Amino acid sequence: MGIPFQKKVVDEVLQQMHISKIGDATIRQTVALSESLERLTGEKFVHLEMGSPGLPASQMGIRAQKEALDKGIASAYPNISGISPLKEQASRFVKAFLNIDVRPEGCVPTVGSMMGTFGSFILCTHLYPEKDTILFINPGFSVQPMQAKVLGYKQEAFDVYGYRGEKLRDELEHRLSNGHVAAIVYSNPNNPSWICLTEDELRLIGNLATRHDVVVIEDLAYLGMDFRKELGHPFAPPYQATVARYTQNYMLMLSASKIFSYAGERVATVAISDGLYNRSYPYLKETLGMDTLGRAFVFTIIYTLSSGVCHSAQHALAAMYKAACDGTLDFVSETREYARRAARLKAVFLRHGFHIVYDKDLEEEVSDGFFFTIGRKGYTSDDLLAELIHYGVSAISLRTTGSEQQGIRVCTSMLREEHYPLLDQRLRIFNEKHPLK
């Protein structure tokens, strides 16, 4: 078997799509590129690029959404701050799985966590005139810095790879000391490296956020998916690690997309601390017309972005939160399938001369989960991706995630049984044509 996707064909499609090089492509552009090549050649790709849930959506959510529609709620605007059942169950969910108390008023539904972070960026840069910069602890979800770019906001970032433990404190202190940072953003577990910040690291982030009066935007899209721990038992330890234990300056992004495989309905919750939600900011009043953070977020930002969240989807999310808290929906056991896939995928890559880029979580092996990172000696991130495309392996460059390491992001979600032998075959050919030196 030869190389399935020849250079000439790939280059032609890249040109048609106005992509100068594959390493610059967004996730959605990469999907479109691979699908175009599949149509042209009849060959199949192994899709490792798209972080779309590969598990069935929660039936509890589907039933609740159907029931809500049957009752006629499609014709009624939802409460812009969220329907009462959702707010109450979201508050309960945060207590059950993070052991954090957030009043229902601070649990605000958004059209996915994408909208949650977008709105949070707007909010945080209107709290003080001098705080105009978003600080990203990278690597991270590549769309979030794009959101800041679309908004025209200043950005700073650093790769956490070299700043674990006490080094993280020193780097953050250095970044925050000038007083210009409005918000700190990171995901935990991390997309794409799958490292998990420890309670000690989160404590120092929280302490510094309080000292420098900075808001922490904690993306918990993969809540409960550090599968080295027995997470997922409601109202019982161990709990999901969170900065919310160490500061009141937090906004937590809770996404139904990965937790409940409910991505298609675009629904999430932003949980804002009690202390932050009702806090008054004079500059917020001056710029957005409302002085308290929570009211400005809901009645100015959410209002202008979408005027609320899909009514029936809110009923679905409320039902899933309730079932998880009641112990009748074990979402962590369901998502553990991603860890099983990651272990199998890693074995295939390692067998053919690749290596795990972010391989350690301090002294521990990094957990298996939704994402992991792969590198190849002698290849930059972009070069490796550009070469693997010819072998029908579609992923994204670590460069687009803000990483300073060399490699690609691998997503486990869309893998089916027939993909493992296909990937093994493709990487064997790659290894024969590009042997390690």
N, C-alpha and C positions, 0 to 999 in steps of 0.2 A: 504493500500500500504506500502511495506517495503522499505528498503534501496536499491536503484536500482543498485548500483555498490559495490559489496562486497569486503572486504579488501583483500581476497586472490587473486581475479582477478586483482585488482589494483596493488598489490605488484608484481605480475607476469609480468605485462606489464612494470612497472617501471624497473624491473630487466632486461627485454629484451632490454629496451632502454638505459640501463646503466645510469640511473638517481638514485642517492643515496637517494635523498628525493625531493619531489615535489617542495619545496620552492626554490631549487637551479635551477630548470628548466628555460630555456629561454622561451620567449613568443612562439616561433615556436615549441619548444619541448612540451610545454603545449598543444598547438593545436594538435600536433601529438599524444600525449597521449590520449586526450579526443576522438579523432577520432578513435583510435585503440580500445578503450573501447566501443564505439558505435558499431563498426563492430562485436566485440566479443559477445555483449549482446543483441543487437537489441534495446537497450534503447537510448534515445536522451539526449544530454547535452544541458544546457543553456550556450551558449558561450559568456562569458564576458571578454575573455582574449585578443583577437586580435583587434588591433586598425585599422582595415581595413574599408574603407568607406562603409557605408550601404545605400548610395544613388546612383542613376544613374549618370554615368559620363556626364559631360556637352556635349550636342549635338553640341554646337558651336565648341568645340574642335575637336570632332569626324569628323565633316564636313570638317574643315580646314585641318585635318590630311589626310583624304581621298583625298582631292583635291591636296594636295602637292604630295602624292604618285602617283596620276594619271598623274602628270606633269613630273614624272621621277626622283624625287630627291633621291629616294632610292639608286641609283647607285653613288651618289656624296657624298664625305665627307663634313660635315658641317664645317663652320668656327669654329675653336676650341674655340674662345672667344664668340661664339654665333652669330646666324644670325641677321642681322640688324633689321628686324621687331620685333623680340623678345626683343632685347636690348632696342629699342625705347619704346615699349609698357610696358616693365618692369619698366623703368624709370618713365613713365607716371603713372603706377599703384601705385608705391611708393608715388608719389606726391598726387594722388587721395585719397588714403585711410590712409596714415600716415602723409601727409602734410610735406614730407621731399624731398629735392632736391638731387637726385643722378644722375649724368650724365650717359648716356647709356653705356659708356665704362666700368663703374663699375658694370654693371648688367650682371653677368656671369651665363649661364645655367650649371646645374650639373645633374647627374643621381640620382635624388631625393635629399632631404636634408641630407640623410645618407651620400652621397658622399660629400655634401657641408661641413658637420661638419668634416668628415674624412680629407678632404683636408685642411680645416682651421686649424685643430690641427697640421698638418705637417708644414704649413706655419708659424703659430705663434711661434712654438718652434725653428724656424730658424732665428728669428729676432735679438736676443741677446744671447750670449753664456751663460749668467747667468740665463736667463729666460727659465726654463725647465719643468714647472709644469702647469697642467691644473686644474683650480679651478671650481668645480661644485657647483652651488647653488641648492641643492636638496630639495624635490624629483625631479626626472627627468626621461627622457627616458632612460631605462636601457641599451640600446645598445650603447649610447654615451660613458659611462665609459669603456665599453667593447672595443670600438674603440681605446681609449687611451691605454688600456691594450695590445691590438694587436700590437700597434705601439711601445710599450715599454716605454711609457712616464710616468712621475711621476704625481700623482694625489693628490689633496686635495678636501675635500667636507665638507659641513655642511648643516643641515636640517633647512630650512628657517622658519619652524613652530615656533621656539622660537626667531626669529630674524627679526620681522617686524618693520617697522618704523625706528626710530633712532637707535634701536638695530642692524639693518642691517648695518648701517654706521660703528659702532664700530667693528663689527665682520669682515667686509671687510677690514677696516683699519689695524686690527690685522693681517689678512691673507696676505695683500699686502706689509706690511712694510718691509719685509725682501728682497724684490726685486727679488724673484725667480719665481713669477707667470707670465706666458706668456699670458694666456687668461682666461676669466671668461665665463662660459656657464650656460644658464638657458633657460627655455621656458616660454612664456607668451601669453595667458593663460597657466597655468602650467599643464603639463602631469606628474603625474596623479591627483594632488590634486584639480586642477581647480581654485586655487587662482590666482589673477591677481595683479601683482606688480603695485603700483600706480605711478602717475607721479612724486610725491615727492621721492619715493623710487628709481625710474629710474634716477632721477636727481642726487641723491647721488651716485649711481653706476657710472653714467657717469662722474661726477666730480672726483671721485677716480680713475677711469680708465685713465683719462687725467693726473692727478697728478702723478700716478705711471707708466704711459706709458704702459698700459695693454690693449689688444684688447678684446672687448666684443663681444662674439658670441651669438646673440639673436635669438633663435629659434621661429619663428612666424608660426609654422605649423597650428595653430588654429586661424589665423588672423581673427578678426571681431567676434569671438565667445564668447565674454563677453556679453551675451544676456541681461544683466541688462541695457545696454546702446543701443541707436539706432545707432549703427555703420552700415557701409555699404552704405552710400550715397556718391558717388564720388565727390571729391572736395568740401565737406561741412562737418563742424564739427557736432558731435564729431568724432575725429579720433582715430584710434588704438593707444594705448599707446606704446611708444618706447623709448629706451635709445638714439636713434639717434638724439633726440632733444637736448641732453646734452653733447655730446662728438663727436669728429670726429673718435674716435678709435672704429669703429663698423663694423661688418659683419652680415648682416641680412639674415636669412634663410627663403625663401619664397617657400613653397611646394605646388605643384598642387594637391597632393594626397588628402588632406582634404579640402582645399579651394574650389577646383573644382571637387572633387571626381574622380580625374584622376590618381589614384595610379598605375594602371596597366602599364602605359607608362613610369614610373620612370623619371619624369622631375621636376626640381625645378630651382630656381634662387638664387644665392648669390648676395646680393646688398652690395657693398663695398663703403664706404664713399669716396667722392672726395679727401679729405685730406689724407686718408690712401692709396688709390689706387696708387697714384703717388709718395708716400713717398719712399725715398731711405734709405736702411739699408746696411751698409758695411758688416755685418756678413752674410746677405742674399746673397750677391755677392760671398762671400767666400765659403758658403756651398752649394748653389743651382745654382750659376752661373749667377744670374740676381739680380740687386740691388734694383729695385723698386718692391714693394709688389704686385701690380696688375699683372705685367708681370711675376713674379715668380709663382704666383698662376695659371695663365692661361697656360703659355708656358713651365713650368716645372712640376707642380703638376697635373693639369688637363690632360696635355699631357701624362704623364706617367701612370695615373690611367685609362683613357678611350679613350684618343685621341678625346674627344668631346662628344656630347650628341646626341642621336637619332634625325636625321634631321627632320623627319615628326612630331615628338613630339614637337620640337621647334616651328613649324608652328602652332600646336594646342594650345600651351601655349600662343603664341603671340596673337592668335585670342581671347582666353578667357580673357586675360588681356585687350585687346582693348574693348571687349564687356562690361566688368565690368566698365571700365572707361567711356564708352559712356552711361552707364545706361541701357543697354539692357540685361544685365545678373546680376540679383540680387542674388549673391552667398550667402550673409548673410541670406536672407530670406529662402533660400533653406536649409542651414545648421542648421537653427533654429529647425528643426525637432529633432536634437539631444537633445536639451533642453527639449522638450516635453517628449522624451523617458526617460531622466534622472529623471524628476519629477515623472513619473509613477514607475520607478524602485526603487527610493528611498522610495516611499510609501510602496512598498512591503517589502523591507528589514526592515524598521522601524516597520512595523506592527508585525514582528516576532522577535523583541527583539534585532535587530542590531542597530548600531549607525553610524553617519557620523564622520569620523576621522578628516579630515580637513574641519570643518564645518563653520569656520568664515574667512572672508577676512577683517582683522582688525575688525572694528565694524559691518560690513555688513555680511549678510548671503552669503555664497559662491554661485556663479552662477551655474545654471544647464547648462550642456554642454556635451561634448564628453566623458569625464571621471568624475568619482568621487570615493571617498574612503569609504570603509565600515569596521567596526570593530565589535568585539563581546567581551563583558566583560569576562575576564578569559582566553582569547586565544591570543597567539602570532600570528604574521603574518603567519609564516609557519604552525603552528598548525591549524589555522583556514582554510587555503587553503587545507591542507591535509585532513581535515574532510569534507569540502564541496565537494571535488572531489567524495566522496562516494555517495553524493546526486545529482550528475550530474550537479554541478555548477562549471564551469571552469573559473579561473581568474588568476592573478599573485600576488605574495607576495609583499607587500610594501617594504620589505627589499631589493628586487632587484632594487628598484628605488632610493636607497640611503636614504630612509626615516628612521628616528629613532622611528617613531610611529608604533603602532601595528594594522595591518589590511591588506586588499587586495585592488587592483585596479580593478574597475569595468568600462568596456567600454560599451557604449550604442549603438555602431554603427550597430551591427549585429542582433539586436532584431527585431523579427517579432511579429505580433499580438498574435500568438498562444504561444509565449514564456512566456508572463506575467502570465497566469493561471498556466502554468507548473512550473514556478519559485515559485509562491505562494504556490503551493502544496508541492514542495520539501522543501521549508523553513518552512512550517508548520510542516512537519514530523521532520525536524532537531530540531525545537524548542521543540517539544514534547519529543524527545529523549535526548535533551541537554537543559533542562530548565535553565533559569537564576537563579542564587542563590542570 
